[in-house]
Amino acid sequence: MKASRRPVKLQSKRRPPALTPRTLLLGVDGGGSKTRAVVADGEGNVLGEGRAGPSNPLRVGVGEAVGAIRDAFDKACAEAGVRRVEIAAAEVGLAGVKRADIRERMRAGVLELGVKRVEVVTDADIALYGATGGAPGLVIIAGTGSICCGINARGRRACAGGWGPVVGDEGSGSWIARRALQSVARATDGRARRTSLVEAACDYFNVTRADDLSTAVYAPNMTNTRIAGFGGRVVEAAKRRDVVARAIVEEAGRELALAAAAVIRKLKMERERFQVAYVGGIFGAGPLILDSLTEELARVARRAFLAPPVLAPAEAAARMAGEQVQLALAG
């Protein structure tokens, strides 16, 4: 189905930048699985959007990451009926850019696409901005990887998680997938209870027997993104009441809550009322993950509440790009 060209109004509790409708802005949300870009005008209307592959430079390299941003950018411009050079400012939120040198390399690459002003920040930064519309609160991101960030009433920020698939990313798609594959191995050996994840894993990794899974998952061309994709099959199995899959997804919720609890303690928000927003494909599990997350969260901050973000990350990035322009005009 062809996407509608009708502008969509961005909704936010924040007062939008005082810009004209002719001011064109780019917002990008890039991670380990996909990239989404939106072109918006100065009044907050989304004029076009585009999607492309992964743009986490730590996973795919700076060149490929910039290429994915370019592809999503071009699709958004085509839908909006504008050219790259007409964009006044871009805010690019990416996973894998905690280090200043990588952020600068990504910024240089995006500047070559012809945008006048470019700022590169982490995906957590744009998600936090969009989570509560500027109010104190937290955002939990759980897609291919996971991280939690927050801001308190005094403007102090803190994060927990985001350590990557080898040493962290608890509760993420890659973490769920790896936990499930471990359960598959144990079930195949007879070390644990039978689970439908065995058949799901064979189908997903395109092998005929569970004994061949190790060959598939340790293949030289196997990527973290591909493994993380199996997390979706685990969620499906959990929804079908597979006991093993359900336990993994519920544990993922508790792990994400532990990251949120760490942030709450750092920001001394235990007694306050605030929103905890959630972003990422793993939350497609619905109550299976949200119930355990809520229960664990209540142990630390009883007045905190879960709610979807006020703005999606790419739209939040576009709003941040507008603030770039506003600051430039004020200066």
C-alpha positions as CSV (number, residue, x, y, z in Angstrom):
1,M,0.0,0.0,0.0
2,K,1.3,3.4,-0.9
3,A,2.1,5.7,2.0
4,S,-0.1,8.7,2.5
5,R,1.4,12.1,1.6
6,R,-0.9,13.9,4.0
7,P,1.1,15.7,6.7
8,V,0.9,14.3,10.2
9,K,1.0,16.7,13.1
10,L,3.7,16.0,15.7
11,Q,2.2,16.0,19.2
12,S,4.3,17.1,22.1
13,K,3.8,18.8,25.5
14,R,6.7,21.0,24.6
15,R,6.1,24.3,22.8
16,P,7.4,23.8,19.3
17,P,10.3,26.0,18.0
18,A,9.1,29.3,16.5
19,L,9.9,28.4,12.9
20,T,8.1,29.0,9.6
21,P,6.4,26.1,7.8
22,R,9.0,26.5,5.1
23,T,11.8,25.4,7.5
24,L,12.6,21.8,6.6
25,L,14.0,19.5,9.2
26,L,15.4,16.0,9.2
27,G,15.1,13.5,12.1
28,V,16.9,10.2,12.0
29,D,16.5,7.2,14.3
30,G,19.1,4.5,13.6
31,G,19.9,1.3,15.3
32,G,21.3,-2.2,14.9
33,S,18.3,-3.4,12.8
34,K,16.9,-0.5,10.9
35,T,17.0,3.3,10.2
36,R,14.0,5.6,10.0
37,A,14.1,9.2,8.8
38,V,11.4,11.8,8.7
39,V,11.3,15.2,7.0
40,A,9.2,17.7,9.0
41,D,8.4,21.4,8.6
42,G,8.9,24.1,11.1
43,E,5.4,23.7,12.5
44,G,5.9,20.1,13.3
45,N,4.2,18.4,10.4
46,V,5.8,15.2,9.1
47,L,6.0,15.6,5.3
48,G,7.7,12.3,4.5
49,E,9.4,9.3,5.9
50,G,11.9,6.7,4.8
51,R,13.3,3.4,6.1
52,A,16.6,1.6,5.4
53,G,18.9,-1.0,7.0
54,P,21.0,-0.8,10.1
55,S,23.1,2.3,10.9
56,N,24.9,1.4,14.1
57,P,28.5,2.2,13.1
58,L,29.9,-0.3,15.7
59,R,28.1,-3.1,13.9
60,V,28.2,-2.1,10.2
61,G,31.0,0.4,10.0
62,V,30.8,4.2,9.5
63,G,30.5,3.9,5.7
64,E,27.6,1.5,5.7
65,A,25.9,3.4,8.5
66,V,26.1,6.7,6.5
67,G,24.8,4.8,3.5
68,A,21.7,3.6,5.4
69,I,21.0,7.1,6.6
70,R,21.4,8.4,3.0
71,D,18.9,5.8,1.8
72,A,16.3,6.6,4.5
73,F,16.9,10.3,4.0
74,D,16.4,10.1,0.2
75,K,13.1,8.2,0.6
76,A,11.8,10.7,3.1
77,C,12.7,13.6,0.8
78,A,11.1,11.8,-2.2
79,E,7.8,11.3,-0.2
80,A,8.0,15.0,1.0
81,G,8.8,16.3,-2.5
82,V,11.9,18.1,-1.4
83,R,15.7,18.0,-2.0
84,R,18.4,17.3,0.4
85,V,19.9,20.8,0.1
86,E,16.6,22.3,1.3
87,I,17.0,20.7,4.8
88,A,17.9,23.4,7.3
89,A,19.1,21.1,10.0
90,A,19.4,17.4,10.9
91,E,19.4,15.6,14.2
92,V,20.7,12.0,13.9
93,G,20.2,9.7,16.8
94,L,22.2,6.5,16.5
95,A,23.1,3.4,18.5
96,G,26.8,2.9,18.9
97,V,27.9,6.5,19.0
98,K,28.8,7.0,22.7
99,R,32.4,7.8,21.7
100,A,33.0,11.3,20.6
101,D,35.3,10.3,17.7
102,I,32.7,8.0,16.2
103,R,30.0,10.7,16.6
104,E,32.3,13.1,14.7
105,R,33.0,10.7,11.9
106,M,29.2,10.0,11.5
107,R,28.5,13.8,11.6
108,A,31.1,14.4,8.8
109,G,29.5,11.6,6.7
110,V,26.0,13.1,7.1
111,L,27.3,16.6,6.3
112,E,28.5,15.3,2.9
113,L,24.9,14.6,2.1
114,G,24.3,18.3,1.8
115,V,22.6,19.2,5.0
116,K,23.4,22.7,6.4
117,R,23.5,21.8,10.1
118,V,24.0,18.3,11.5
119,E,24.1,17.1,15.1
120,V,24.7,13.4,15.9
121,V,23.6,12.1,19.3
122,T,22.8,8.7,20.7
123,D,19.5,6.9,20.1
124,A,18.9,7.2,23.8
125,D,19.1,11.0,23.6
126,I,16.3,11.3,21.0
127,A,14.2,8.6,22.7
128,L,14.5,10.4,26.0
129,Y,13.6,13.7,24.4
130,G,10.5,12.2,22.8
131,A,9.6,10.0,25.8
132,T,7.9,12.6,28.0
133,G,7.9,15.8,25.9
134,G,10.5,17.4,28.0
135,A,9.2,16.5,31.5
136,P,11.3,14.6,34.0
137,G,11.1,10.8,33.4
138,L,12.8,7.8,31.9
139,V,12.8,5.9,28.6
140,I,13.6,2.3,28.2
141,I,14.8,1.2,24.7
142,A,14.7,-2.5,23.9
143,G,15.3,-3.4,20.3
144,T,18.3,-5.2,19.0
145,G,20.1,-3.8,22.1
146,S,18.8,-2.2,25.2
147,I,19.5,0.9,27.4
148,C,17.6,3.1,29.9
149,C,18.1,6.8,30.3
150,G,16.4,9.4,32.4
151,I,16.3,13.1,33.4
152,N,15.1,14.5,36.7
153,A,13.5,17.9,37.6
154,R,17.0,19.4,38.1
155,G,18.1,18.5,34.5
156,R,20.5,15.8,35.6
157,R,20.8,12.8,33.2
158,A,21.8,9.2,33.9
159,C,21.8,6.0,31.9
160,A,22.2,2.2,32.6
161,G,22.7,-0.6,30.1
162,G,23.8,-0.2,26.5
163,W,26.9,-2.4,26.9
164,G,26.3,-4.4,23.8
165,P,25.5,-8.1,23.2
166,V,28.7,-9.6,24.6
167,V,28.6,-8.0,28.1
168,G,25.1,-6.6,28.4
169,D,21.9,-5.5,26.5
170,E,19.8,-7.5,29.0
171,G,16.1,-7.6,28.0
172,S,16.9,-6.8,24.3
173,G,16.1,-8.8,21.2
174,S,19.7,-10.2,21.1
175,W,19.5,-11.2,24.8
176,I,16.2,-12.9,24.4
177,A,17.4,-14.8,21.3
178,R,20.6,-16.0,23.0
179,R,18.7,-17.1,26.1
180,A,16.3,-19.0,23.9
181,L,19.1,-20.6,21.9
182,Q,20.6,-21.8,25.2
183,S,17.2,-23.3,26.1
184,V,17.1,-25.0,22.7
185,A,20.5,-26.5,23.3
186,R,19.5,-27.8,26.7
187,A,16.2,-29.2,25.4
188,T,17.9,-30.9,22.5
189,D,20.4,-32.6,24.8
190,G,17.7,-33.6,27.3
191,R,19.1,-31.3,30.0
192,A,15.9,-29.3,30.2
193,R,12.2,-29.4,29.3
194,R,10.9,-29.7,25.8
195,T,10.0,-26.4,24.1
196,S,8.5,-25.3,20.7
197,L,11.6,-23.0,20.4
198,V,13.5,-26.0,19.0
199,E,11.3,-26.1,15.9
200,A,11.2,-22.3,15.8
201,A,15.0,-22.0,15.8
202,C,15.4,-24.7,13.1
203,D,12.9,-22.8,10.9
204,Y,14.4,-19.4,11.6
205,F,18.1,-20.4,11.0
206,N,17.1,-22.7,8.1
207,V,18.4,-26.0,9.4
208,T,16.7,-29.4,9.3
209,R,17.9,-30.7,12.7
210,A,18.5,-29.0,16.0
211,D,22.0,-30.6,16.1
212,D,22.9,-28.4,13.1
213,L,22.0,-25.1,14.8
214,S,25.6,-24.6,16.1
215,T,26.8,-24.6,12.5
216,A,24.3,-21.9,11.6
217,V,24.7,-19.6,14.5
218,Y,28.6,-19.7,14.5
219,A,28.8,-19.3,10.8
220,P,31.3,-16.5,9.7
221,N,28.5,-14.5,8.1
222,M,26.1,-14.7,11.1
223,T,25.5,-11.2,12.5
224,N,24.1,-10.0,15.9
225,T,21.2,-8.4,14.0
226,R,20.3,-11.7,12.5
227,I,20.5,-13.5,15.9
228,A,18.5,-10.7,17.5
229,G,15.7,-11.3,14.9
230,F,15.1,-14.7,16.5
231,G,13.8,-12.8,19.5
232,G,10.6,-12.1,17.6
233,R,10.0,-15.8,17.2
234,V,10.5,-16.2,21.0
235,V,7.9,-13.6,21.6
236,E,5.5,-15.4,19.3
237,A,6.1,-18.7,21.1
238,A,5.5,-16.9,24.4
239,K,2.2,-15.6,23.2
240,R,1.3,-19.2,22.3
241,R,1.9,-20.1,25.9
242,D,5.2,-21.9,25.5
243,V,6.4,-22.1,29.1
244,V,10.1,-21.7,28.3
245,A,9.6,-18.8,25.9
246,R,7.2,-17.1,28.4
247,A,9.7,-17.3,31.2
248,I,12.4,-15.7,29.0
249,V,10.2,-12.8,27.9
250,E,9.1,-12.2,31.5
251,E,12.7,-12.3,32.7
252,A,13.5,-9.7,30.0
253,G,10.9,-7.4,31.5
254,R,12.6,-7.8,34.9
255,E,16.0,-7.1,33.5
256,L,14.8,-3.9,31.8
257,A,13.2,-2.8,35.1
258,L,16.6,-3.3,36.9
259,A,18.2,-0.9,34.4
260,A,15.4,1.6,35.1
261,A,15.8,1.1,38.9
262,A,19.5,1.9,38.6
263,V,18.7,5.2,36.7
264,I,16.0,6.1,39.2
265,R,18.4,5.7,42.1
266,K,21.2,7.7,40.4
267,L,18.7,10.6,39.8
268,K,17.1,10.2,43.3
269,M,13.6,10.0,41.9
270,E,12.3,7.1,44.1
271,R,9.6,9.2,45.8
272,E,8.6,11.2,42.7
273,R,5.8,10.6,40.1
274,F,7.0,10.4,36.6
275,Q,6.6,8.6,33.3
276,V,8.7,5.6,32.2
277,A,8.3,5.5,28.4
278,Y,9.2,2.4,26.4
279,V,10.5,2.2,22.8
280,G,11.5,-0.7,20.6
281,G,10.3,-3.9,18.9
282,I,10.6,-6.1,22.0
283,F,7.6,-4.2,23.6
284,G,5.5,-5.9,20.9
285,A,5.2,-8.6,23.5
286,G,2.7,-6.4,25.3
287,P,1.7,-7.5,28.8
288,L,4.1,-10.5,28.7
289,I,7.0,-8.1,29.2
290,L,5.2,-5.0,30.5
291,D,3.7,-6.8,33.5
292,S,7.0,-8.1,34.9
293,L,8.6,-4.7,34.2
294,T,5.9,-2.9,36.1
295,E,6.0,-5.2,39.0
296,E,9.8,-4.9,39.4
297,L,9.7,-1.1,38.9
298,A,7.1,-0.7,41.7
299,R,9.7,-2.0,44.2
300,V,11.8,1.1,43.6
301,A,9.4,3.9,42.6
302,R,5.8,3.2,43.5
303,R,4.6,6.5,41.9
304,A,6.3,5.9,38.5
305,F,4.0,4.8,35.6
306,L,4.6,3.2,32.3
307,A,3.2,4.9,29.1
308,P,4.1,5.0,25.4
309,P,6.4,8.0,24.4
310,V,4.9,11.3,23.5
311,L,6.9,11.4,20.3
312,A,8.5,8.5,18.3
313,P,12.3,8.8,18.2
314,A,12.6,10.0,14.6
315,E,9.9,12.7,15.2
316,A,11.7,13.7,18.4
317,A,14.9,14.0,16.5
318,A,13.2,16.3,14.0
319,R,12.0,18.5,16.8
320,M,15.5,18.6,18.2
321,A,16.8,19.7,14.7
322,G,14.3,22.5,14.9
323,E,15.8,23.7,18.2
324,Q,19.2,23.7,16.4
325,V,17.8,26.2,14.0
326,Q,16.2,28.2,16.7
327,L,19.4,28.5,18.6
328,A,21.2,29.6,15.5
329,L,18.6,32.3,14.8
330,A,18.8,33.5,18.4
331,G,22.6,33.7,18.2
